[in-house]
Amino acid sequence: MNNKVHVKTGDTVVVISGKDKGKKGTVLAVSPKEGKVIVEKINMVSKHVKPRKMGEQGGIIKAEGAMYASKVQLVCPRCKKPTRVAHNINSDGTKDRICAKCKEQI
């Protein structure tokens, strides 16, 4: 199975499907094994938290839930449009991620 994800931690992405469609956010965590990402302020879920220590507060908290990486698309920092990730191979053999629309390095 292919465990590659097209986004990295810190990238700005836009959600292309689901209840949060059209919202932008920053990638907080990437899980290539599951093919999921956690995006800041997107896919908020309610978690029931039990107090663990004496005097600690329990209750229901809101947290970001994981979503499939295929539901997000990278936003180019130059043209500010959602784009696919293209690659440019340098002469020394290293790969750069570039915007498929404006050819700017990401």
Backbone as JSON Lines, residues from 0, in Angstrom:
{"i":0,"aa":"M","n":[0.83,-1.19,0.0],"ca":[0.0,0.0,0.0],"c":[0.87,1.25,0.0]}
{"i":1,"aa":"N","n":[0.42,2.28,-0.71],"ca":[1.17,3.52,-0.81],"c":[0.9,4.4,0.41]}
{"i":2,"aa":"N","n":[1.93,4.74,1.15],"ca":[1.77,5.53,2.37],"c":[2.25,6.96,2.2]}
{"i":3,"aa":"K","n":[2.17,7.52,0.99],"ca":[2.58,8.89,0.75],"c":[1.39,9.82,0.91]}
{"i":4,"aa":"V","n":[1.66,10.99,1.47],"ca":[0.63,12.02,1.62],"c":[1.17,13.27,0.94]}
{"i":5,"aa":"H","n":[0.32,13.98,0.19],"ca":[0.76,15.11,-0.61],"c":[0.94,16.41,0.18]}
{"i":6,"aa":"V","n":[0.6,16.41,1.47],"ca":[0.78,17.6,2.3],"c":[1.72,17.3,3.46]}
{"i":7,"aa":"K","n":[2.32,18.37,3.99],"ca":[3.22,18.25,5.13],"c":[2.7,19.1,6.26]}
{"i":8,"aa":"T","n":[3.23,18.88,7.46],"ca":[2.88,19.68,8.61],"c":[3.28,21.13,8.35]}
{"i":9,"aa":"G","n":[2.36,22.05,8.62],"ca":[2.64,23.48,8.41],"c":[2.09,24.03,7.11]}
{"i":10,"aa":"D","n":[1.67,23.15,6.18],"ca":[1.1,23.61,4.91],"c":[-0.27,24.23,5.13]}
{"i":11,"aa":"T","n":[-0.62,25.21,4.29],"ca":[-1.96,25.77,4.29],"c":[-2.78,24.99,3.27]}
{"i":12,"aa":"V","n":[-3.93,24.49,3.71],"ca":[-4.78,23.67,2.84],"c":[-6.2,24.2,2.85]}
{"i":13,"aa":"V","n":[-6.97,23.81,1.84],"ca":[-8.39,24.1,1.77],"c":[-9.13,22.76,1.68]}
{"i":14,"aa":"V","n":[-10.27,22.68,2.38],"ca":[-11.07,21.44,2.37],"c":[-11.93,21.44,1.11]}
{"i":15,"aa":"I","n":[-11.88,20.35,0.34],"ca":[-12.59,20.3,-0.93],"c":[-13.87,19.48,-0.88]}
{"i":16,"aa":"S","n":[-14.13,18.76,0.24],"ca":[-15.39,18.03,0.36],"c":[-15.72,17.83,1.83]}
{"i":17,"aa":"G","n":[-17.0,17.62,2.11],"ca":[-17.44,17.37,3.47],"c":[-18.12,18.58,4.09]}
{"i":18,"aa":"K","n":[-18.37,18.51,5.4],"ca":[-19.13,19.55,6.09],"c":[-18.37,20.87,6.2]}
{"i":19,"aa":"D","n":[-17.04,20.83,6.13],"ca":[-16.23,22.04,6.22],"c":[-15.7,22.49,4.87]}
{"i":20,"aa":"K","n":[-16.39,22.16,3.79],"ca":[-15.94,22.47,2.43],"c":[-15.7,23.97,2.26]}
{"i":21,"aa":"G","n":[-14.53,24.3,1.68],"ca":[-14.2,25.7,1.41],"c":[-13.4,26.38,2.5]}
{"i":22,"aa":"K","n":[-13.28,25.77,3.67],"ca":[-12.54,26.38,4.78],"c":[-11.04,26.14,4.62]}
{"i":23,"aa":"K","n":[-10.25,27.15,5.04],"ca":[-8.8,27.04,4.98],"c":[-8.25,26.83,6.38]}
{"i":24,"aa":"G","n":[-7.11,26.15,6.46],"ca":[-6.47,25.92,7.74],"c":[-5.05,25.42,7.54]}
{"i":25,"aa":"T","n":[-4.32,25.34,8.65],"ca":[-2.94,24.86,8.64],"c":[-2.91,23.42,9.11]}
{"i":26,"aa":"V","n":[-2.09,22.61,8.47],"ca":[-1.96,21.2,8.84],"c":[-1.17,21.11,10.14]}
{"i":27,"aa":"L","n":[-1.77,20.5,11.16],"ca":[-1.12,20.33,12.46],"c":[-0.37,19.01,12.55]}
{"i":28,"aa":"A","n":[-0.93,17.95,11.97],"ca":[-0.31,16.62,12.05],"c":[-0.67,15.82,10.8]}
{"i":29,"aa":"V","n":[0.25,14.95,10.41],"ca":[0.04,14.08,9.25],"c":[0.28,12.64,9.69]}
{"i":30,"aa":"S","n":[-0.63,11.74,9.3],"ca":[-0.47,10.32,9.59],"c":[-0.46,9.56,8.26]}
{"i":31,"aa":"P","n":[0.74,9.36,7.67],"ca":[0.81,8.7,6.36],"c":[0.3,7.26,6.38]}
{"i":32,"aa":"K","n":[0.46,6.56,7.48],"ca":[0.04,5.17,7.58],"c":[-1.48,5.04,7.4]}
{"i":33,"aa":"E","n":[-2.23,5.97,8.0],"ca":[-3.69,5.98,7.88],"c":[-4.16,6.81,6.69]}
{"i":34,"aa":"G","n":[-3.28,7.66,6.15],"ca":[-3.65,8.55,5.06],"c":[-4.52,9.7,5.53]}
{"i":35,"aa":"K","n":[-4.3,10.15,6.78],"ca":[-5.13,11.2,7.37],"c":[-4.29,12.39,7.8]}
{"i":36,"aa":"V","n":[-4.97,13.54,7.93],"ca":[-4.35,14.77,8.41],"c":[-5.25,15.41,9.46]}
{"i":37,"aa":"I","n":[-4.65,16.22,10.32],"ca":[-5.41,17.03,11.28],"c":[-5.15,18.48,10.9]}
{"i":38,"aa":"V","n":[-6.24,19.22,10.65],"ca":[-6.15,20.61,10.2],"c":[-6.71,21.52,11.29]}
{"i":39,"aa":"E","n":[-6.03,22.63,11.53],"ca":[-6.38,23.58,12.58],"c":[-7.79,24.14,12.35]}
{"i":40,"aa":"K","n":[-8.65,24.06,13.36],"ca":[-10.02,24.59,13.38],"c":[-10.95,23.95,12.35]}
{"i":41,"aa":"I","n":[-10.6,22.77,11.83],"ca":[-11.43,22.07,10.85],"c":[-11.81,20.71,11.43]}
{"i":42,"aa":"N","n":[-13.03,20.25,11.14],"ca":[-13.54,18.96,11.59],"c":[-13.51,18.86,13.13]}
{"i":43,"aa":"M","n":[-14.1,19.86,13.78],"ca":[-14.13,19.9,15.24],"c":[-15.09,18.83,15.76]}
{"i":44,"aa":"V","n":[-14.6,18.05,16.72],"ca":[-15.4,16.99,17.32],"c":[-15.45,17.2,18.83]}
{"i":45,"aa":"S","n":[-16.48,16.68,19.48],"ca":[-16.62,16.77,20.92],"c":[-16.02,15.53,21.57]}
{"i":46,"aa":"K","n":[-15.13,15.75,22.53],"ca":[-14.52,14.64,23.24],"c":[-14.94,14.71,24.71]}
{"i":47,"aa":"H","n":[-15.32,13.56,25.25],"ca":[-15.67,13.48,26.66],"c":[-14.39,13.14,27.42]}
{"i":48,"aa":"V","n":[-13.98,14.04,28.29],"ca":[-12.71,13.87,29.01],"c":[-13.0,13.61,30.48]}
{"i":49,"aa":"K","n":[-12.39,12.56,30.98],"ca":[-12.54,12.18,32.38],"c":[-11.41,12.83,33.18]}
{"i":50,"aa":"P","n":[-11.7,13.37,34.36],"ca":[-10.6,13.93,35.17],"c":[-9.64,12.83,35.62]}
{"i":51,"aa":"R","n":[-8.36,13.02,35.41],"ca":[-7.35,12.01,35.73],"c":[-6.69,12.25,37.09]}
{"i":52,"aa":"K","n":[-6.48,13.52,37.43],"ca":[-5.84,13.84,38.71],"c":[-6.85,14.46,39.65]}
{"i":53,"aa":"M","n":[-6.49,14.49,40.92],"ca":[-7.34,15.12,41.93],"c":[-7.44,16.62,41.64]}
{"i":54,"aa":"G","n":[-8.64,17.13,41.53],"ca":[-8.85,18.55,41.3],"c":[-8.87,18.94,39.82]}
{"i":55,"aa":"E","n":[-8.59,18.0,38.94],"ca":[-8.61,18.29,37.5],"c":[-10.05,18.32,37.02]}
{"i":56,"aa":"Q","n":[-10.32,19.22,36.08],"ca":[-11.67,19.38,35.55],"c":[-11.92,18.39,34.41]}
{"i":57,"aa":"G","n":[-13.06,17.76,34.43],"ca":[-13.47,16.87,33.34],"c":[-14.55,17.57,32.53]}
{"i":58,"aa":"G","n":[-15.1,16.9,31.54],"ca":[-16.18,17.49,30.77],"c":[-16.04,17.22,29.29]}
{"i":59,"aa":"I","n":[-16.77,18.01,28.51],"ca":[-16.77,17.87,27.06],"c":[-15.92,18.98,26.48]}
{"i":60,"aa":"I","n":[-14.9,18.6,25.69],"ca":[-14.05,19.6,25.05],"c":[-14.14,19.43,23.53]}
{"i":61,"aa":"K","n":[-13.87,20.51,22.83],"ca":[-13.84,20.48,21.37],"c":[-12.4,20.29,20.93]}
{"i":62,"aa":"A","n":[-12.16,19.4,19.97],"ca":[-10.83,19.14,19.45],"c":[-10.92,18.86,17.96]}
{"i":63,"aa":"E","n":[-9.8,19.06,17.26],"ca":[-9.75,18.77,15.83],"c":[-9.71,17.26,15.62]}
{"i":64,"aa":"G","n":[-10.54,16.78,14.71],"ca":[-10.54,15.37,14.38],"c":[-9.75,15.12,13.1]}
{"i":65,"aa":"A","n":[-9.27,13.9,12.93],"ca":[-8.51,13.54,11.74],"c":[-9.46,13.41,10.55]}
{"i":66,"aa":"M","n":[-8.96,13.77,9.38],"ca":[-9.74,13.62,8.16],"c":[-8.82,13.07,7.06]}
{"i":67,"aa":"Y","n":[-9.42,12.44,6.07],"ca":[-8.63,11.85,5.0],"c":[-7.9,12.94,4.22]}
{"i":68,"aa":"A","n":[-6.66,12.67,3.87],"ca":[-5.82,13.64,3.16],"c":[-6.37,13.94,1.77]}
{"i":69,"aa":"S","n":[-7.15,13.02,1.21],"ca":[-7.72,13.24,-0.12],"c":[-8.8,14.32,-0.11]}
{"i":70,"aa":"K","n":[-9.28,14.7,1.08],"ca":[-10.3,15.73,1.2],"c":[-9.73,17.13,1.28]}
{"i":71,"aa":"V","n":[-8.4,17.25,1.32],"ca":[-7.78,18.57,1.38],"c":[-6.87,18.79,0.17]}
{"i":72,"aa":"Q","n":[-6.73,20.06,-0.21],"ca":[-5.87,20.41,-1.33],"c":[-4.97,21.56,-0.89]}
{"i":73,"aa":"L","n":[-3.72,21.51,-1.3],"ca":[-2.72,22.5,-0.92],"c":[-3.05,23.85,-1.55]}
{"i":74,"aa":"V","n":[-2.82,24.94,-0.79],"ca":[-3.01,26.29,-1.3],"c":[-1.64,26.87,-1.62]}
{"i":75,"aa":"C","n":[-1.47,27.35,-2.85],"ca":[-0.19,27.92,-3.28],"c":[0.03,29.25,-2.56]}
{"i":76,"aa":"P","n":[1.22,29.49,-1.98],"ca":[1.47,30.74,-1.27],"c":[1.54,31.95,-2.2]}
{"i":77,"aa":"R","n":[1.85,31.73,-3.49],"ca":[1.98,32.87,-4.42],"c":[0.65,33.24,-5.08]}
{"i":78,"aa":"C","n":[-0.01,32.25,-5.71],"ca":[-1.26,32.55,-6.43],"c":[-2.5,32.39,-5.55]}
{"i":79,"aa":"K","n":[-2.35,31.89,-4.34],"ca":[-3.43,31.76,-3.35],"c":[-4.6,30.9,-3.85]}
{"i":80,"aa":"K","n":[-4.31,29.95,-4.76],"ca":[-5.34,29.07,-5.28],"c":[-5.07,27.64,-4.85]}
{"i":81,"aa":"P","n":[-6.13,26.83,-4.67],"ca":[-5.92,25.41,-4.4],"c":[-5.27,24.75,-5.61]}
{"i":82,"aa":"T","n":[-4.25,23.95,-5.37],"ca":[-3.5,23.37,-6.47],"c":[-3.02,21.98,-6.13]}
{"i":83,"aa":"R","n":[-2.71,21.22,-7.16],"ca":[-2.07,19.94,-6.96],"c":[-0.57,20.17,-6.8]}
{"i":84,"aa":"V","n":[0.1,19.21,-6.21],"ca":[1.53,19.32,-6.01],"c":[2.25,18.66,-7.17]}
{"i":85,"aa":"A","n":[3.11,19.44,-7.84],"ca":[3.97,18.91,-8.88],"c":[5.38,18.84,-8.32]}
{"i":86,"aa":"H","n":[6.26,18.13,-8.98],"ca":[7.63,18.0,-8.5],"c":[8.62,18.42,-9.57]}
{"i":87,"aa":"N","n":[9.7,19.05,-9.13],"ca":[10.78,19.46,-10.01],"c":[12.05,18.78,-9.51]}
{"i":88,"aa":"I","n":[12.71,18.03,-10.37],"ca":[13.93,17.33,-9.96],"c":[15.14,18.19,-10.32]}
{"i":89,"aa":"N","n":[15.93,18.53,-9.31],"ca":[17.12,19.37,-9.5],"c":[18.27,18.56,-10.07]}
{"i":90,"aa":"S","n":[19.33,19.26,-10.45],"ca":[20.5,18.61,-11.04],"c":[21.24,17.71,-10.04]}
{"i":91,"aa":"D","n":[21.13,18.05,-8.73],"ca":[21.8,17.22,-7.72],"c":[20.93,16.05,-7.26]}
{"i":92,"aa":"G","n":[19.75,15.87,-7.86],"ca":[18.9,14.73,-7.55],"c":[17.83,14.99,-6.52]}
{"i":93,"aa":"T","n":[17.79,16.18,-5.92],"ca":[16.76,16.49,-4.92],"c":[15.47,16.92,-5.62]}
{"i":94,"aa":"K","n":[14.35,16.7,-4.93],"ca":[13.04,17.05,-5.46],"c":[12.51,18.28,-4.77]}
{"i":95,"aa":"D","n":[11.89,19.17,-5.52],"ca":[11.2,20.33,-4.96],"c":[9.71,20.19,-5.26]}
{"i":96,"aa":"R","n":[8.89,20.63,-4.3],"ca":[7.45,20.67,-4.55],"c":[7.13,22.0,-5.21]}
{"i":97,"aa":"I","n":[6.39,21.97,-6.32],"ca":[6.02,23.21,-6.99],"c":[4.51,23.23,-7.25]}
{"i":98,"aa":"C","n":[3.99,24.44,-7.42],"ca":[2.57,24.64,-7.74],"c":[2.36,24.19,-9.18]}
{"i":99,"aa":"A","n":[1.33,23.4,-9.42],"ca":[1.05,22.91,-10.76],"c":[0.49,24.0,-11.65]}
{"i":100,"aa":"K","n":[-0.02,25.1,-11.06],"ca":[-0.62,26.18,-11.83],"c":[0.38,27.28,-12.2]}
{"i":101,"aa":"C","n":[1.12,27.8,-11.2],"ca":[2.01,28.94,-11.46],"c":[3.49,28.55,-11.44]}
{"i":102,"aa":"K","n":[3.8,27.29,-11.19],"ca":[5.17,26.76,-11.17],"c":[6.07,27.39,-10.1]}
{"i":103,"aa":"E","n":[5.48,27.96,-9.06],"ca":[6.22,28.54,-7.94],"c":[6.59,27.43,-6.96]}
{"i":104,"aa":"Q","n":[7.79,27.52,-6.38],"ca":[8.23,26.52,-5.4],"c":[7.44,26.7,-4.11]}
{"i":105,"aa":"I","n":[7.02,25.57,-3.54],"ca":[6.22,25.6,-2.3],"c":[7.16,25.32,-1.13]}
